[in-house]
Amino acid sequence: MIPLVFHPIYSQLNLPVKHRFPIEKYQGIRDQLTSLRVPHTHFYQPQAMTASQLCQVFNPVYVKQLISGELDPKAMRRIGFPWSEQLILRSLTAVGGTILTAKLALQHGKALNLTGGYHHAFANYGSGFCLFNDLYLAALTMLQNKGIDKVLIFDCDVHQGDGTAKLASNNPNIYTVSIHGEKNFPVRKQQSDLDFNLAKGTQDTEYLDTVDQALHLAINAFQPDAVIYDAGVDIHHNDDLGHLNITTGGVYLRDCLVFATCEQKGLPIAAVIGGGYQRDIAALVDAHLQLFKAAKVI
């Protein structure tokens, strides 16, 4: 059994009409997995993180102001969501989901969260639809376990994992790799341990070669004990915010490559679905489902 982490609150957020964030996709993925006869016993429901837990890692002033609704309006605009109590509860639960996924991956060898990848969140501010950095927290969680001394965060979202890179920059036990569009958000990139900048219009062959090279280089150089994988599908050629030219088949082959390599190396892997911004929710869900096909969930 491959554990899947989901909570209905992932998609329970009222956003302004025509808001850019496709909040419906999480429930859509869950519904499709159910229709494909994935047993309900495979699903785990996470608990929300607490403010005190977050304050142990992130800037306490930022955490408390954001949770209480006292954060400066300019800082909220940088995040990209209007503040609401539901936004906070949803975000705390989503982050809790990635933490749970990391724990389950160590127990089962592989686990997937039906949200996650909030890699633009820094210690003292949020950005790009990201409030709290779940990838960094998940890596710290893994490192608390016996036999896990080094964790690789392998980020294939089309946008650079700038917050993750900055947070992990002074932690030698967390190794960050980002494969992203060069001419895309964020304009100001941070320095990951390895960064691979892709030109607009990059197609499947070049992309898959880059992923293969990056993953093997990272594993050989860092010798990690576990992997956190951000499987963003905003690389897809139909994605509104991606600017790459990767097919659905290319997404599937990428995910197969990552899972197969980790399995071959005996590395537990915790996967999150990452970004994806097609306005056609059904098509977007199908792109995200490639991760679950590659993991042999379906």
C-alpha positions as CSV (number, residue, x, y, z in Angstrom):
1,M,0.0,0.0,0.0
2,I,1.2,3.5,-0.9
3,P,-0.1,6.1,1.6
4,L,-1.9,9.1,0.2
5,V,-2.5,12.2,2.4
6,F,-5.6,14.3,1.9
7,H,-8.0,16.5,3.7
8,P,-11.1,18.1,2.2
9,I,-10.0,21.5,3.4
10,Y,-7.3,21.4,0.7
11,S,-10.0,22.7,-1.7
12,Q,-12.2,24.5,0.8
13,L,-11.3,28.1,0.3
14,N,-13.5,30.9,-1.1
15,L,-11.4,33.0,-3.5
16,P,-12.4,36.1,-5.5
17,V,-14.0,35.4,-8.9
18,K,-11.3,34.8,-11.6
19,H,-8.6,34.4,-8.9
20,R,-5.5,32.7,-10.5
21,F,-5.2,29.9,-8.0
22,P,-7.0,26.6,-9.0
23,I,-8.1,25.7,-5.5
24,E,-10.6,23.0,-6.9
25,K,-7.8,20.8,-8.2
26,Y,-7.1,19.0,-4.9
27,Q,-10.6,17.7,-4.4
28,G,-10.6,16.9,-8.1
29,I,-7.5,14.6,-7.7
30,R,-9.1,12.9,-4.8
31,D,-12.3,12.3,-6.7
32,Q,-10.5,10.9,-9.7
33,L,-8.5,8.5,-7.5
34,T,-11.7,7.3,-5.9
35,S,-13.3,6.8,-9.3
36,L,-10.3,4.7,-10.3
37,R,-11.0,2.5,-7.3
38,V,-8.2,3.5,-5.0
39,P,-9.4,2.2,-1.6
40,H,-10.3,4.8,1.0
41,T,-8.0,2.9,3.4
42,H,-5.0,4.2,1.5
43,F,-5.9,7.8,2.5
44,Y,-4.6,9.4,5.7
45,Q,-6.0,12.7,7.0
46,P,-3.5,15.2,8.4
47,Q,-3.8,17.5,11.4
48,A,-3.2,21.2,11.2
49,M,0.2,22.5,12.4
50,T,0.2,24.8,15.4
51,A,1.6,28.3,15.6
52,S,4.0,27.2,18.3
53,Q,5.4,24.4,16.0
54,L,5.9,26.9,13.2
55,C,7.5,29.5,15.5
56,Q,10.2,26.9,16.3
57,V,11.4,27.2,12.7
58,F,10.1,30.4,11.2
59,N,10.1,34.0,12.4
60,P,7.7,34.2,15.3
61,V,6.5,37.7,14.5
62,Y,5.7,36.7,10.9
63,V,3.9,33.5,12.0
64,K,1.8,35.3,14.7
65,Q,0.9,38.3,12.5
66,L,-0.1,36.1,9.6
67,I,-2.2,33.7,11.7
68,S,-4.0,36.5,13.6
69,G,-4.7,38.5,10.4
70,E,-2.4,41.4,11.5
71,L,0.1,41.0,8.7
72,D,0.7,44.2,6.7
73,P,-1.6,44.3,3.6
74,K,1.5,44.7,1.3
75,A,2.9,41.4,2.7
76,M,-0.5,39.7,2.1
77,R,-0.5,40.9,-1.5
78,R,2.9,39.4,-2.0
79,I,1.4,36.1,-0.8
80,G,-1.4,36.5,-3.3
81,F,-4.4,35.5,-1.2
82,P,-6.9,37.6,0.7
83,W,-6.6,36.9,4.4
84,S,-9.3,34.7,6.0
85,E,-9.5,32.3,8.9
86,Q,-10.2,29.6,6.4
87,L,-7.0,30.4,4.5
88,I,-5.0,30.0,7.7
89,L,-6.6,26.7,8.7
90,R,-6.3,25.4,5.2
91,S,-2.6,26.3,5.0
92,L,-1.8,24.9,8.4
93,T,-3.5,21.6,7.4
94,A,-1.8,21.5,4.0
95,V,1.6,21.9,5.7
96,G,0.6,19.2,8.3
97,G,-0.1,17.0,5.3
98,T,3.4,17.2,3.9
99,I,4.8,16.5,7.4
100,L,2.6,13.4,7.6
101,T,3.7,12.4,4.1
102,A,7.3,12.6,5.1
103,K,6.7,10.4,8.1
104,L,4.7,7.8,6.1
105,A,7.4,7.8,3.4
106,L,10.0,6.7,6.0
107,Q,7.6,3.9,7.1
108,H,6.5,2.7,3.7
109,G,9.2,3.8,1.3
110,K,6.9,6.1,-0.6
111,A,4.0,8.4,0.2
112,L,2.2,11.2,-1.7
113,N,0.4,14.3,-0.5
114,L,-2.5,15.6,-2.6
115,T,-1.2,19.2,-2.1
116,G,2.1,20.7,-1.0
117,G,5.1,22.3,-2.5
118,Y,4.9,25.8,-0.9
119,H,8.5,26.6,-1.8
120,H,8.2,30.4,-2.1
121,A,7.7,30.8,1.6
122,F,10.7,32.2,3.5
123,A,11.4,32.3,7.3
124,N,9.9,35.8,7.6
125,Y,7.5,36.3,4.7
126,G,5.3,34.5,2.2
127,S,5.2,34.8,-1.5
128,G,3.6,33.3,-4.6
129,F,0.6,31.6,-3.0
130,C,2.9,30.1,-0.3
131,L,2.5,31.0,3.4
132,F,4.7,28.4,5.2
133,N,7.4,26.3,3.6
134,D,6.3,22.7,4.0
135,L,9.2,21.2,2.1
136,Y,11.8,22.5,4.6
137,L,9.6,21.5,7.5
138,A,9.3,18.0,6.1
139,A,13.0,17.7,5.7
140,L,13.6,18.7,9.3
141,T,11.0,16.1,10.3
142,M,12.8,13.4,8.4
143,L,16.1,14.4,10.0
144,Q,14.7,13.7,13.4
145,N,14.6,9.9,12.6
146,K,17.4,7.5,13.2
147,G,19.4,6.7,10.1
148,I,18.2,9.8,8.3
149,D,21.2,12.2,8.4
150,K,20.8,13.9,5.0
151,V,17.7,14.8,3.0
152,L,17.5,15.8,-0.7
153,I,14.7,18.3,-1.7
154,F,14.3,17.7,-5.4
155,D,12.1,20.5,-6.8
156,C,10.8,20.1,-10.4
157,D,8.2,22.9,-10.2
158,V,8.6,25.3,-13.1
159,H,9.2,28.1,-10.6
160,Q,12.5,28.2,-8.6
161,G,12.2,27.0,-5.0
162,D,13.6,30.2,-3.7
163,G,12.3,30.0,-0.2
164,T,13.5,26.5,0.2
165,A,16.9,27.3,-1.1
166,K,17.3,30.3,1.4
167,L,15.9,28.3,4.4
168,A,18.3,25.4,3.8
169,S,21.3,27.5,2.9
170,N,22.8,27.1,6.3
171,N,21.8,23.5,6.9
172,P,24.4,21.1,5.6
173,N,22.0,18.2,6.1
174,I,19.5,19.4,3.6
175,Y,20.5,19.5,-0.1
176,T,18.3,21.5,-2.5
177,V,17.9,21.0,-6.2
178,S,15.7,23.2,-8.4
179,I,14.9,22.6,-12.1
180,H,13.0,25.6,-13.3
181,G,12.2,28.1,-16.0
182,E,14.9,30.7,-16.3
183,K,12.6,33.5,-17.4
184,N,9.9,33.0,-14.8
185,F,8.8,33.8,-11.3
186,P,10.6,34.6,-9.0
187,V,12.5,37.3,-10.8
188,R,15.2,37.3,-8.1
189,K,16.4,33.7,-7.8
190,Q,18.1,32.3,-4.7
191,Q,21.0,29.9,-4.8
192,S,20.1,26.2,-4.4
193,D,22.8,23.7,-4.0
194,L,22.1,22.8,-7.6
195,D,20.1,25.0,-10.0
196,F,19.1,24.1,-13.5
197,N,17.7,27.0,-15.6
198,L,15.6,26.0,-18.5
199,A,14.8,28.2,-21.5
200,K,11.3,29.0,-22.6
201,G,9.9,26.3,-24.9
202,T,12.1,23.5,-23.5
203,Q,10.7,20.2,-24.8
204,D,10.5,16.7,-23.4
205,T,13.9,15.2,-24.5
206,E,16.0,18.1,-23.1
207,Y,13.9,18.3,-20.0
208,L,14.1,14.6,-19.2
209,D,17.8,14.6,-19.8
210,T,18.2,17.5,-17.4
211,V,16.1,15.8,-14.7
212,D,18.0,12.6,-15.0
213,Q,21.4,14.4,-14.9
214,A,20.3,16.5,-11.9
215,L,18.9,13.7,-9.8
216,H,22.0,11.4,-10.3
217,L,24.4,14.3,-9.7
218,A,22.6,15.2,-6.5
219,I,22.4,11.6,-5.2
220,N,26.1,10.9,-6.1
221,A,27.4,14.2,-4.6
222,F,25.2,14.3,-1.5
223,Q,24.5,10.7,-0.7
224,P,21.0,11.4,0.8
225,D,19.1,9.1,3.1
226,A,15.7,10.3,1.9
227,V,14.1,12.4,-0.8
228,I,11.3,15.0,-0.9
229,Y,10.0,15.5,-4.4
230,D,8.1,18.5,-5.6
231,A,6.3,17.2,-8.8
232,G,4.9,20.5,-10.1
233,V,3.0,20.1,-13.4
234,D,3.3,23.8,-14.3
235,I,6.0,22.6,-16.8
236,H,3.1,21.4,-19.0
237,H,2.7,23.0,-22.4
238,N,-0.9,24.0,-21.6
239,D,0.0,25.6,-18.3
240,D,-0.8,29.3,-18.2
241,L,2.2,30.2,-16.0
242,G,4.8,27.7,-17.1
243,H,6.3,28.7,-20.5
244,L,7.8,25.3,-21.1
245,N,6.6,22.8,-23.7
246,I,6.4,19.5,-21.8
247,T,3.7,17.0,-22.8
248,T,1.6,14.9,-20.5
249,G,3.7,12.0,-21.5
250,G,6.8,13.9,-20.5
251,V,5.4,14.7,-17.1
252,Y,4.7,10.9,-16.6
253,L,8.2,9.9,-17.7
254,R,9.7,12.5,-15.4
255,D,7.8,11.1,-12.4
256,C,8.7,7.6,-13.4
257,L,12.3,8.5,-13.6
258,V,12.3,10.0,-10.1
259,F,10.5,7.2,-8.4
260,A,12.5,4.5,-10.2
261,T,15.8,6.1,-9.3
262,C,14.9,6.5,-5.7
263,E,13.7,2.9,-5.6
264,Q,16.9,1.7,-7.2
265,K,19.0,3.6,-4.7
266,G,16.8,2.4,-1.7
267,L,15.8,6.0,-0.9
268,P,12.4,6.7,0.8
269,I,10.5,9.4,-1.1
270,A,7.8,11.8,0.0
271,A,6.1,13.5,-3.0
272,V,3.9,16.6,-3.2
273,I,2.0,17.6,-6.3
274,G,3.4,21.2,-6.5
275,G,2.1,23.9,-8.9
276,G,-0.2,23.6,-11.9
277,Y,-2.3,26.5,-13.2
278,Q,-4.3,25.3,-16.2
279,R,-7.8,26.9,-16.0
280,D,-9.3,23.7,-17.3
281,I,-9.5,21.9,-14.0
282,A,-10.2,18.4,-15.5
283,A,-7.1,18.8,-17.7
284,L,-5.1,20.0,-14.8
285,V,-6.2,17.1,-12.6
286,D,-5.1,14.7,-15.4
287,A,-1.7,16.2,-15.5
288,H,-1.3,15.8,-11.7
289,L,-2.6,12.2,-12.0
290,Q,0.6,11.3,-13.8
291,L,2.4,11.4,-10.5
292,F,0.0,8.8,-9.1
293,K,0.4,6.6,-12.2
294,A,4.2,6.8,-12.0
295,A,4.0,5.8,-8.3
296,K,1.8,2.9,-9.2
297,V,-1.1,4.1,-7.1
298,I,-3.3,3.7,-10.1
